[in-house]
Every structure is written in structure tokens, then in C-alpha cells.
Amino acid sequence: MNHAHTHSLHRGASNGHHHKHGTDGQAEILDLDAEVLAEHTALITAWLPLQKVPRHIVDLGCGTGAGTFALLNRFPDAHVTAVDAAAEHLQRLRTKACTLGVQERVHTVQADLDEAAWPDLGSPDLVWASASMHHMAHPDRALRTVHDTLAPGSLFAVVELAGHPRFLPENAPEDRPGLEERVHAAADRRQAEHLPHRGADWGPMLTAAGFTVEGERIIAVNLEGSHSEAIGRYATGVLQRIRSVTADKLSPEDLTALDQLLDTSSSHSILRRDDLTVRTERTVWAARRN
């Protein structure tokens, strides 16, 4: 499974973090997602209502490690078991861990969390699932499994995305105003078929699985991108992913305008715009096993 948002695109969905549909290009988007939204991820980890400092953390659907490394940074005495279905993502995570000198604190497990039987993940103090629960075919079963895995009193943090981030002003591009919203609407319709739980309210489902929901917080993201090369690449990668699943649903005029934005050699390229932003929301639920 995996850890992203855009990421939902490629598998007929993503970060299902279901990495069954190919990971080409997605790893770079996940890395950019981690870089661009690092401050917001740190806000979430700092907010968690922990009763004690966790020593063993499980990152479900870890992708290339955005959550893993944020948690290692937040809890310097902890070690993380990073779980994902994509071997490529786990290899990238291990390489990054070595670069950062934290390889001794990371253990990777390749597993499809839609399988009824999960690998032994020990008895963690904290389980983290960011943009991964909505990729599961049987989320209710997965939530119960997490509940039974956690030590009593320990916390489960579920982070959900409000869809794909927006990058362009509403009046952009000049010859096709509103293009991004139309493209996103087409992507949302297609994804609703594959990811019915994306954007879900996980609170009631966590309660039904036996957890006590102790907190819910919405983290708003609104980043100016004019001076960030990473945001330009992030926007390009996300919209390329969206194009790959919506091209047959767009008008010829919209497809042409989108292709101009994605053509890095074009004067209309996203990379040449000085009005980019990253606008999205993340919701986090903190649920305790009693």
C-alpha cells in the first residue's frame, strides 16, 4: 500500500495505496509530496494526543516514507516498521534511510493489507496510516486488525486527503479559465468508482472497530509556489497523473490546454507560471485502543 494523494490516480486508484497498478513516476510524486507538505505533516505528528512517547511505530501504506521519516524525526528514540505493497517504494525508503543515517531505526515489510492475514507487526505504541486506508478493499476489517494489533492505550492516527491538491488560479489558463476544476471533476468521477472511501469520515468507522476517537483536526494547506521549484514539479507530476486517467473524459479544447501546461518546453508550461499555489486539506483522526 502506499502513502500519497495524487497517488490515488494511478491505480485506478493509489496509495492503496494499492500499488498493484504500477509505480512508475509515482515514487517521485510521493517524494515531492513529502517535501512540499513536510511542515504540515510535522504539525500533525506534533498534535497527536499521545499518553506516552512511542517506541515502536507502524506506518501502514508508507509509500516512499513521508510519514516514516516525519515520525522518526518527531520521536528520536522510536523505530518504525514501514509497510507497503510496492517493493519499489520500500527500496526507495530504505535508500533514503541510509542517506539519513537512520537505517537501524527502520524495518520494512512488503505486504498487501487487503489480505485477511497480516504479517506480524508486533505490538506497536502508535500506528500511522496517511492516505492509505481509502485504498483498502475491506477497510472495516483492516481497522479491526489494527485495533487488535495495538497495545492497550496506544494510538491509531488516520490521515485522509480532501482530494487532489489545486495549483492554479480559478481564471487560469487565460484561454480556458476553470480548466483545473473541470479536470479534477473528471478525475473525481473516475476515482469514485475505484476508491469509494477516499475522503471518507473515518470517525464512525473507527468507533465501530472498537476505538475511542479522542481528536479530529483539519489541516489546511495553502502554500505560495512562486519561488519553489519543487512545487512546479509537484504540480506537473500530479496533473500528468490526472491526465492519464481523464484524457478520454475531457473536451478536445481542455485536453489541448492541459497538454500545453504539461509541456515543459512550452511558454504556457506550469513551470513558467509565477502564480502557482498548493491548496488542499488533510483531516486527521486520533483513535485510542482502550
MOZI-V660737 format. One record per backbone hydrogen bond with DSSP energy under -1.0 kcal/mol. CO is the residue of the C=O (numbers start at 1). NH is the residue of the N-H. E is the energy in kcal/mol with one decimal. If there is no record, write none. Layout:
CO&NH&E, CO&NH&E
//
This chain:
5&8&-2.5, 6&9&-3.5, 9&12&-1.3, 13&11&-2.7, 14&16&-6.3, 14&17&-2.5, 15&2&-1.9, 17&16&-1.2, 23&27&-1.2, 25&29&-1.4, 26&30&-2.8, 27&31&-2.4, 28&32&-2.5, 29&33&-2.9, 30&34&-2.3, 31&35&-2.1, 32&36&-3.2, 33&37&-2.2, 37&41&-2.3, 38&42&-2.3, 39&43&-1.6, 40&44&-1.7, 41&45&-2.3, 42&46&-2.1, 43&47&-1.3, 44&48&-1.1, 48&50&-2.0, 55&79&-2.5, 56&125&-2.6, 56&126&-1.3, 57&81&-3.1, 58&128&-3.1, 59&83&-2.8, 62&65&-2.2, 65&69&-2.7, 66&70&-1.5, 67&71&-2.7, 68&72&-2.3, 69&73&-1.8, 70&74&-2.0, 71&75&-2.5, 75&78&-2.2, 79&57&-2.5, 80&107&-2.5, 81&59&-2.6, 82&109&-2.7, 83&61&-1.5, 83&62&-2.4, 84&111&-1.6, 86&90&-1.9, 87&91&-2.4, 88&92&-2.1, 89&93&-2.4, 90&94&-2.6, 91&95&-2.3, 92&96&-2.2, 93&97&-2.5, 94&98&-2.1, 95&99&-2.1, 96&100&-2.1, 97&102&-2.6, 102&105&-2.2, 103&106&-1.1, 105&80&-2.8, 107&82&-2.7, 109&84&-1.9, 112&115&-2.0, 124&151&-1.7, 125&155&-1.8, 126&58&-2.4, 127&157&-3.1, 128&60&-2.8, 129&159&-2.8, 132&135&-1.7, 133&136&-1.7, 138&142&-2.1, 139&143&-2.8, 140&144&-1.9, 141&145&-2.2, 142&146&-2.5, 143&147&-2.4, 144&148&-2.2, 145&149&-1.4, 146&150&-2.2, 151&154&-2.2, 154&289&-2.5, 155&127&-2.2, 156&287&-2.8, 157&129&-2.6, 158&285&-2.5, 159&131&-3.0, 160&283&-2.6, 166&279&-2.4, 167&277&-1.9, 169&172&-1.7, 170&178&-1.3, 173&176&-1.1, 176&179&-1.4, 178&182&-1.8, 179&183&-2.6, 180&184&-2.7, 181&185&-2.4, 182&186&-2.0, 183&187&-2.1, 184&188&-3.0, 185&189&-2.1, 186&190&-1.9, 187&191&-2.8, 188&192&-2.1, 191&195&-3.9, 195&198&-1.8, 197&200&-2.2, 202&206&-2.7, 203&207&-2.3, 204&208&-2.4, 205&209&-1.3, 206&211&-2.3, 207&210&-1.7, 212&288&-3.1, 215&286&-2.7, 217&284&-2.9, 219&282&-2.2, 221&280&-1.8, 223&278&-1.9, 225&228&-1.6, 228&232&-1.4, 229&233&-1.9, 230&234&-2.7, 231&235&-2.8, 232&236&-2.1, 233&237&-2.6, 234&238&-2.7, 235&239&-2.5, 236&240&-2.1, 237&241&-2.0, 238&242&-2.4, 239&243&-2.5, 240&244&-1.8, 242&245&-1.2, 243&247&-1.8, 246&249&-2.6, 251&255&-2.7, 252&256&-2.2, 253&257&-2.2, 254&258&-2.7, 255&259&-2.5, 256&260&-1.8, 257&261&-1.7, 258&262&-1.9, 261&270&-2.8, 263&266&-2.0, 266&269&-1.5, 269&272&-1.8, 270&273&-1.8, 276&225&-2.8, 278&223&-2.2, 279&166&-2.5, 280&221&-3.0, 281&162&-1.9, 282&219&-3.8, 283&160&-3.0, 284&217&-2.3, 285&158&-2.2, 286&214&-2.7, 286&215&-1.2, 287&156&-3.0, 288&212&-2.4, 289&153&-3.6
//
